[in-house]
Amino acid sequence: MVTKQELVGRAREIAPMVAEKAGEDEIEGKVSDSIVDAFCDAGFMKIFVPKVYGGYEMEPDVMAEVVKEISPYSTSAAWILAFYIGHNFLHALWPKESQDEVFGPRGFSLTPGTSAPGYKLTPVEGGYIAKGKSSWNSGSARAEWYMNGGMVEGAEKPELMLFMTPASDVQVLGNWDVAGMRATSSCDIAIDGVFVPDHQCVPAAQILEGKSPGARVHTNPMYSMPMVPLIQCEVLPVIVGGFQGAVREFHKAAKDRIQLHTFEKASEKQSVQIRLGKALTDSALADDMLRNYIDLVMNMDKEELKTVEARAAIRARVAAITDFCANGVNEVMKGSSASVFRNDHPLQRVFRDINMLRVHGYLDLETGSQALGRVALGMPPQCVV
């Protein structure tokens, strides 16, 4: 059986290739096939897959350590890696018939997708007809399946359904033209009148609350974990690792840079020394916060984790850590020279990526804080927790 140390070691070995390809991947708008293949060959996609399907059935800390080895070199590559790993966890929450279909061919899938309700689902015998469009499908360039969200037409009460569709039933719109996270191929997709069988559909509330069909199929309590805390275990190592990558680049520049207008070594300036010391401290604190978050999710009582109070607090905490890291990256940029804004410099890439991610729906500080505040005041959250 593969170990956590082996998987982290494989990520460390792949990281230089990720760094080498990062600039080219941004131009292409997707992570190189060779890198995605290396991720698959290393076994990363099997971290959350149940053992019955040949997976490793490991805990979130394994994924976090693997992703954090990649994210200092390419936020985009780490992002799609985290999504591919995490969405294999989501596949394990679907009914057994769905899992047999998805995991059967090779034990994992490359599955982008979102839970936003972009589709109308019309009930028919044996399932639904799906029609609509969704955005932010990270990893579309290599998708094999997609997770989608749709509202069931004709339901007595509004009901959000999550459903899986094979990539062959999806039209990728190829409109990923952005300032940050350029290599994630987070394209819009369209589904036009496709039949989705019942076994590929699960009410969103069951997935969000840890009461999914897969939670009844697999005895490991991990599969009773609510969706959002697990998804945030995916993305937080990307944020923290990106910040650490920015600090590493600033440290390197502080040693080597000569200011052209004064011919002064940057390393001899007191302001640079202070800024570097603070950045090193803050990046270490960010790592501590990540480990604390992963420990919290892994060790909290599973029934408590399902409560809206716990889920709102967790969402707000992740948003606060994201904000801390983004501010740290911005401080590093303020202490750097104009040359770091050249497109071939790694620091500008982290700067753009982290500032785009800080306003992501699940990572935005104001949204997460408002949700927790509302719950604390006895009101329902205004967003998914």
Secondary structure, DSSP 4 states (H G I P E B T S, - for coil): ---HHHHHHHHHHHHHHHHHHHHHHHHHTB--HHHHHHHHHTTGGGSSS-GGGT-----HHHHHHHHHHHTTT-HHHHHHHHHHHHHHHHHTTS-HHHHHHHHTTTS-----EEEEEEEEEEEETTEEEEEEEEEEETTGGG-SEEEEEEEETT-SS--EEEEEEEGGG-EE------SSSTTB--EEEEEEEEEEEGGGEEEHHHHHHT--HHHHH--SGGGGS-HHHHHHHHHHHHHHHHHHHHHHHHHHHHHH-B-TTT--BGGG-HHHHHHHHHHHHHHHHHHHHHHHHHHHHHHS-HHHHTSHHHHHHHHHHHHHHHHHHHHHHHHHHHTS-GGGGSTT-HHHHHHHHHHHHTTSTTT-HHHHHHHHHHHHTT---SS--
